[in-house]
Amino acid sequence: MTKEDFLPRTRTFIGLMRDMFWLVTIVTPMMLLMLYGLYSLNKDWIVGTVRKELGIEKLATQESVEAVSQKVENLSNSMANKLNDVATDVRRATGDDKVIRQEPGLSYVEEPVSPGQNVILWLRVARTRLGKDCRLVDWTPLFVDAQNVPFAGSKIHNGVRRQISDKSDKLRIEMIPPKGLIPGRIELYLVLDYDCAGARVPDKTDTVTYRLLEK
């Protein structure tokens, strides 16, 4: 290689070095300074656009974290309430929300019944899990005639404090109906008062119907 061949290359290399020097020391800092200035002037718009594009418009500030925490707590409480409602519905459907459970269609009043005659009610009942520690303290028969108003009857015997078996049992209950009932269809149910481990628990039987004859 001759000297003349080498010199153009040397000049070209030196030119490249000079250009790189100007690019690194002058142009690049100026570009960065210009970009920083543009960012400073448009900071809010740029940040808002980035948040919107990334779907994070609300950053995890203390307020947003507390809001999310409250939503989670509300959701948890809502689910717990729904579960409790479901459990209550199940207990109601199975009769376990009461002290006693009646077998549908097996309780009835001996008929015929004439005015002034005592009423004999046959109850087919069993104790529920809720009634495990419960004993009957008092009861009142209620009669409903065409006036659709309950009238209290009277007991012939107060009976004794007793616990109903958890097996289906047939009970004979005789009572005195109130005077003045209108002949025709009569609804009858018993309001019950239980002592359940020292706590008073009210309950009632299912309604049975009978026909009160004319005089």
Secondary structure by P-SEA (a helix, b strand, c coil): ccaaaaaaaaaaaaaaaaaaaaaaccaaaaaaaaaaaaaaaaaaaaaaaaaaaacccccccaaaaaaaaaaaaaaaaaaaaaaaaaaaaaaaaaccccccccccccccccccccccbbbbbbbbbbbccccccccccbbbbbbbccccbbbbbbbcccccbbbbbccbbbbbbbbbccccccccbbbbbbbbbbbcccbbbbbcccbbbbbbbcc
